[in-house]
Amino acid sequence: MNDDKLKSKSVLQILGLYSQILEELCSRGVLRSVNNPAADYAEYLCCRALSLQRTPKSTKGYDATDANGNKYEIKARRLTSRSHPTRFSAIRELEQDNLTF
């Protein structure tokens, strides 16, 4: 769809398209939820590229494991024209999970 077609759509029509796109990406196994697609897509790409196994949705503290059982927390950031350079927040509850590097 070119920009002109999208600009002629109402806000509700655009949100409807967005919802349909997220649902289709979920059905194809690219996304796991209809929340922030950047996070799910990053997990998908990392797991494919590094032969990792995704954990079940909402697993606390990590997103994937490798063949040796090592755990990986995958982070992503979607940069836009409205993004401001900031530091990433710390990985939550790192000390409680006894992770090593």
mmCIF file of the C-alpha atoms, coordinates in Angstrom:
data_MODEL
# 
_entry.id   MODEL 
# 
loop_
_atom_site.group_PDB 
_atom_site.id 
_atom_site.type_symbol 
_atom_site.label_atom_id 
_atom_site.label_alt_id 
_atom_site.label_comp_id 
_atom_site.label_asym_id 
_atom_site.label_entity_id 
_atom_site.label_seq_id 
_atom_site.pdbx_PDB_ins_code 
_atom_site.Cartn_x 
_atom_site.Cartn_y 
_atom_site.Cartn_z 
_atom_site.occupancy 
_atom_site.B_iso_or_equiv 
_atom_site.pdbx_formal_charge 
_atom_site.auth_seq_id 
_atom_site.auth_comp_id 
_atom_site.auth_asym_id 
_atom_site.auth_atom_id 
_atom_site.pdbx_PDB_model_num 
ATOM 1   C CA . MET A 1 1   ? 0.000  0.000   0.000  1.00 0.00 ? 1   MET A CA 1 
ATOM 2   C CA . ASN A 1 2   ? 1.512  3.338   -0.976 1.00 0.00 ? 2   ASN A CA 1 
ATOM 3   C CA . ASP A 1 3   ? 1.531  6.419   1.263  1.00 0.00 ? 3   ASP A CA 1 
ATOM 4   C CA . ASP A 1 4   ? -1.342 8.101   -0.590 1.00 0.00 ? 4   ASP A CA 1 
ATOM 5   C CA . LYS A 1 5   ? -3.667 5.156   0.021  1.00 0.00 ? 5   LYS A CA 1 
ATOM 6   C CA . LEU A 1 6   ? -2.753 5.084   3.680  1.00 0.00 ? 6   LEU A CA 1 
ATOM 7   C CA . LYS A 1 7   ? -3.260 8.839   4.089  1.00 0.00 ? 7   LYS A CA 1 
ATOM 8   C CA . SER A 1 8   ? -6.782 8.535   2.712  1.00 0.00 ? 8   SER A CA 1 
ATOM 9   C CA . LYS A 1 9   ? -7.732 6.063   5.480  1.00 0.00 ? 9   LYS A CA 1 
ATOM 10  C CA . SER A 1 10  ? -9.375 7.100   8.730  1.00 0.00 ? 10  SER A CA 1 
ATOM 11  C CA . VAL A 1 11  ? -7.628 6.566   12.051 1.00 0.00 ? 11  VAL A CA 1 
ATOM 12  C CA . LEU A 1 12  ? -9.957 3.647   12.810 1.00 0.00 ? 12  LEU A CA 1 
ATOM 13  C CA . GLN A 1 13  ? -9.206 2.062   9.433  1.00 0.00 ? 13  GLN A CA 1 
ATOM 14  C CA . ILE A 1 14  ? -5.456 2.373   10.003 1.00 0.00 ? 14  ILE A CA 1 
ATOM 15  C CA . LEU A 1 15  ? -5.749 0.875   13.494 1.00 0.00 ? 15  LEU A CA 1 
ATOM 16  C CA . GLY A 1 16  ? -7.812 -1.941  12.011 1.00 0.00 ? 16  GLY A CA 1 
ATOM 17  C CA . LEU A 1 17  ? -5.108 -2.650  9.433  1.00 0.00 ? 17  LEU A CA 1 
ATOM 18  C CA . TYR A 1 18  ? -2.455 -2.580  12.157 1.00 0.00 ? 18  TYR A CA 1 
ATOM 19  C CA . SER A 1 19  ? -4.448 -5.087  14.201 1.00 0.00 ? 19  SER A CA 1 
ATOM 20  C CA . GLN A 1 20  ? -4.883 -7.374  11.181 1.00 0.00 ? 20  GLN A CA 1 
ATOM 21  C CA . ILE A 1 21  ? -1.158 -7.202  10.427 1.00 0.00 ? 21  ILE A CA 1 
ATOM 22  C CA . LEU A 1 22  ? -0.227 -8.150  13.991 1.00 0.00 ? 22  LEU A CA 1 
ATOM 23  C CA . GLU A 1 23  ? -2.710 -11.042 13.973 1.00 0.00 ? 23  GLU A CA 1 
ATOM 24  C CA . GLU A 1 24  ? -1.301 -12.334 10.670 1.00 0.00 ? 24  GLU A CA 1 
ATOM 25  C CA . LEU A 1 25  ? 2.286  -12.121 11.937 1.00 0.00 ? 25  LEU A CA 1 
ATOM 26  C CA . CYS A 1 26  ? 1.201  -14.104 15.016 1.00 0.00 ? 26  CYS A CA 1 
ATOM 27  C CA . SER A 1 27  ? -0.450 -16.764 12.868 1.00 0.00 ? 27  SER A CA 1 
ATOM 28  C CA . ARG A 1 28  ? 2.796  -17.077 10.870 1.00 0.00 ? 28  ARG A CA 1 
ATOM 29  C CA . GLY A 1 29  ? 4.808  -17.597 14.067 1.00 0.00 ? 29  GLY A CA 1 
ATOM 30  C CA . VAL A 1 30  ? 6.813  -14.388 13.670 1.00 0.00 ? 30  VAL A CA 1 
ATOM 31  C CA . LEU A 1 31  ? 5.192  -12.634 16.645 1.00 0.00 ? 31  LEU A CA 1 
ATOM 32  C CA . ARG A 1 32  ? 3.964  -14.263 19.842 1.00 0.00 ? 32  ARG A CA 1 
ATOM 33  C CA . SER A 1 33  ? 1.605  -11.521 20.944 1.00 0.00 ? 33  SER A CA 1 
ATOM 34  C CA . VAL A 1 34  ? -0.074 -8.439  19.568 1.00 0.00 ? 34  VAL A CA 1 
ATOM 35  C CA . ASN A 1 35  ? 1.914  -6.225  21.919 1.00 0.00 ? 35  ASN A CA 1 
ATOM 36  C CA . ASN A 1 36  ? 5.073  -4.404  20.831 1.00 0.00 ? 36  ASN A CA 1 
ATOM 37  C CA . PRO A 1 37  ? 6.086  -6.190  17.621 1.00 0.00 ? 37  PRO A CA 1 
ATOM 38  C CA . ALA A 1 38  ? 9.716  -5.037  17.838 1.00 0.00 ? 38  ALA A CA 1 
ATOM 39  C CA . ALA A 1 39  ? 10.380 -7.218  20.889 1.00 0.00 ? 39  ALA A CA 1 
ATOM 40  C CA . ASP A 1 40  ? 8.790  -10.362 19.444 1.00 0.00 ? 40  ASP A CA 1 
ATOM 41  C CA . TYR A 1 41  ? 10.427 -9.841  16.065 1.00 0.00 ? 41  TYR A CA 1 
ATOM 42  C CA . ALA A 1 42  ? 13.862 -9.454  17.682 1.00 0.00 ? 42  ALA A CA 1 
ATOM 43  C CA . GLU A 1 43  ? 13.345 -12.742 19.534 1.00 0.00 ? 43  GLU A CA 1 
ATOM 44  C CA . TYR A 1 44  ? 12.260 -14.430 16.317 1.00 0.00 ? 44  TYR A CA 1 
ATOM 45  C CA . LEU A 1 45  ? 15.290 -13.149 14.380 1.00 0.00 ? 45  LEU A CA 1 
ATOM 46  C CA . CYS A 1 46  ? 17.802 -14.014 17.126 1.00 0.00 ? 46  CYS A CA 1 
ATOM 47  C CA . CYS A 1 47  ? 16.411 -17.499 17.561 1.00 0.00 ? 47  CYS A CA 1 
ATOM 48  C CA . ARG A 1 48  ? 16.556 -18.176 13.825 1.00 0.00 ? 48  ARG A CA 1 
ATOM 49  C CA . ALA A 1 49  ? 20.048 -16.735 13.410 1.00 0.00 ? 49  ALA A CA 1 
ATOM 50  C CA . LEU A 1 50  ? 21.560 -18.388 16.488 1.00 0.00 ? 50  LEU A CA 1 
ATOM 51  C CA . SER A 1 51  ? 19.562 -21.649 16.521 1.00 0.00 ? 51  SER A CA 1 
ATOM 52  C CA . LEU A 1 52  ? 17.971 -20.817 19.867 1.00 0.00 ? 52  LEU A CA 1 
ATOM 53  C CA . GLN A 1 53  ? 14.744 -22.246 21.232 1.00 0.00 ? 53  GLN A CA 1 
ATOM 54  C CA . ARG A 1 54  ? 12.155 -19.673 22.293 1.00 0.00 ? 54  ARG A CA 1 
ATOM 55  C CA . THR A 1 55  ? 10.771 -20.123 25.780 1.00 0.00 ? 55  THR A CA 1 
ATOM 56  C CA . PRO A 1 56  ? 7.025  -20.203 26.408 1.00 0.00 ? 56  PRO A CA 1 
ATOM 57  C CA . LYS A 1 57  ? 5.371  -16.780 26.457 1.00 0.00 ? 57  LYS A CA 1 
ATOM 58  C CA . SER A 1 58  ? 5.825  -14.812 29.700 1.00 0.00 ? 58  SER A CA 1 
ATOM 59  C CA . THR A 1 59  ? 8.791  -16.862 30.921 1.00 0.00 ? 59  THR A CA 1 
ATOM 60  C CA . LYS A 1 60  ? 10.389 -14.694 33.571 1.00 0.00 ? 60  LYS A CA 1 
ATOM 61  C CA . GLY A 1 61  ? 14.005 -13.590 33.133 1.00 0.00 ? 61  GLY A CA 1 
ATOM 62  C CA . TYR A 1 62  ? 14.903 -14.995 29.726 1.00 0.00 ? 62  TYR A CA 1 
ATOM 63  C CA . ASP A 1 63  ? 13.499 -15.425 26.230 1.00 0.00 ? 63  ASP A CA 1 
ATOM 64  C CA . ALA A 1 64  ? 15.442 -18.315 24.697 1.00 0.00 ? 64  ALA A CA 1 
ATOM 65  C CA . THR A 1 65  ? 17.814 -21.174 25.395 1.00 0.00 ? 65  THR A CA 1 
ATOM 66  C CA . ASP A 1 66  ? 20.569 -22.833 23.384 1.00 0.00 ? 66  ASP A CA 1 
ATOM 67  C CA . ALA A 1 67  ? 21.346 -26.540 22.966 1.00 0.00 ? 67  ALA A CA 1 
ATOM 68  C CA . ASN A 1 68  ? 23.478 -26.456 26.143 1.00 0.00 ? 68  ASN A CA 1 
ATOM 69  C CA . GLY A 1 69  ? 20.696 -24.939 28.241 1.00 0.00 ? 69  GLY A CA 1 
ATOM 70  C CA . ASN A 1 70  ? 22.221 -21.450 28.387 1.00 0.00 ? 70  ASN A CA 1 
ATOM 71  C CA . LYS A 1 71  ? 19.585 -18.760 28.854 1.00 0.00 ? 71  LYS A CA 1 
ATOM 72  C CA . TYR A 1 72  ? 19.324 -15.588 26.771 1.00 0.00 ? 72  TYR A CA 1 
ATOM 73  C CA . GLU A 1 73  ? 17.346 -12.433 27.392 1.00 0.00 ? 73  GLU A CA 1 
ATOM 74  C CA . ILE A 1 74  ? 16.790 -10.695 24.063 1.00 0.00 ? 74  ILE A CA 1 
ATOM 75  C CA . LYS A 1 75  ? 16.212 -6.952  23.913 1.00 0.00 ? 75  LYS A CA 1 
ATOM 76  C CA . ALA A 1 76  ? 15.188 -4.720  21.057 1.00 0.00 ? 76  ALA A CA 1 
ATOM 77  C CA . ARG A 1 77  ? 14.639 -1.065  20.503 1.00 0.00 ? 77  ARG A CA 1 
ATOM 78  C CA . ARG A 1 78  ? 12.577 0.436   17.732 1.00 0.00 ? 78  ARG A CA 1 
ATOM 79  C CA . LEU A 1 79  ? 14.124 3.683   16.572 1.00 0.00 ? 79  LEU A CA 1 
ATOM 80  C CA . THR A 1 80  ? 11.789 6.229   15.040 1.00 0.00 ? 80  THR A CA 1 
ATOM 81  C CA . SER A 1 81  ? 11.909 9.880   14.172 1.00 0.00 ? 81  SER A CA 1 
ATOM 82  C CA . ARG A 1 82  ? 10.295 10.469  17.583 1.00 0.00 ? 82  ARG A CA 1 
ATOM 83  C CA . SER A 1 83  ? 12.810 8.350   19.513 1.00 0.00 ? 83  SER A CA 1 
ATOM 84  C CA . HIS A 1 84  ? 15.292 10.117  21.702 1.00 0.00 ? 84  HIS A CA 1 
ATOM 85  C CA . PRO A 1 85  ? 18.660 8.508   22.394 1.00 0.00 ? 85  PRO A CA 1 
ATOM 86  C CA . THR A 1 86  ? 18.520 7.024   25.855 1.00 0.00 ? 86  THR A CA 1 
ATOM 87  C CA . ARG A 1 87  ? 20.267 4.247   27.673 1.00 0.00 ? 87  ARG A CA 1 
ATOM 88  C CA . PHE A 1 88  ? 18.635 0.882   27.971 1.00 0.00 ? 88  PHE A CA 1 
ATOM 89  C CA . SER A 1 89  ? 17.260 0.079   31.378 1.00 0.00 ? 89  SER A CA 1 
ATOM 90  C CA . ALA A 1 90  ? 19.016 -2.625  33.350 1.00 0.00 ? 90  ALA A CA 1 
ATOM 91  C CA . ILE A 1 91  ? 17.873 -6.182  32.955 1.00 0.00 ? 91  ILE A CA 1 
ATOM 92  C CA . ARG A 1 92  ? 15.287 -6.547  35.674 1.00 0.00 ? 92  ARG A CA 1 
ATOM 93  C CA . GLU A 1 93  ? 15.979 -8.783  38.649 1.00 0.00 ? 93  GLU A CA 1 
ATOM 94  C CA . LEU A 1 94  ? 19.365 -9.851  37.293 1.00 0.00 ? 94  LEU A CA 1 
ATOM 95  C CA . GLU A 1 95  ? 20.742 -10.635 40.745 1.00 0.00 ? 95  GLU A CA 1 
ATOM 96  C CA . GLN A 1 96  ? 17.723 -12.762 41.686 1.00 0.00 ? 96  GLN A CA 1 
ATOM 97  C CA . ASP A 1 97  ? 18.088 -15.011 38.647 1.00 0.00 ? 97  ASP A CA 1 
ATOM 98  C CA . ASN A 1 98  ? 21.727 -15.934 39.408 1.00 0.00 ? 98  ASN A CA 1 
ATOM 99  C CA . LEU A 1 99  ? 22.740 -15.366 35.816 1.00 0.00 ? 99  LEU A CA 1 
ATOM 100 C CA . THR A 1 100 ? 26.396 -15.447 34.905 1.00 0.00 ? 100 THR A CA 1 
ATOM 101 C CA . PHE A 1 101 ? 28.272 -13.857 32.045 1.00 0.00 ? 101 PHE A CA 1 
# 
